[in-house]
Amino acid sequence: MGKTIRGSRKPLLKGFLEEENLDRRLRSWAKAITWRALGILILGLIAWIYTGNLEQTSIITVAFNGVRLILYYVHEHLWERVKWGRD
């Protein structure tokens, strides 16, 4: 028997490659990417309006999104230690 989802007897990859699930995952990735792109553009616009300088705008936008990426990674790993809400 292959790997299972924690707390479940369902195989980890069961249904993973089924066409319906693949469409949902591709749609989710497309939504996530366009949402992040929109956020980056809005932040860039606000930073540019505030600074009036493209170099400073770029630094602010890249730094902010880099920090968010790291914080999200740490946040996810901390939540992995929380047992609350799991069966």
Buried (B, 14 or more C-beta within 10 A) or exposed (E): EEEEEEEEEEEEEEEEEEEEEEEEEEEEEEEEEEEEEEBBEEBBEEBBEEEEEEEEBEEBBEEBBEEEEEEEEEEEEEEEEEEEEEE
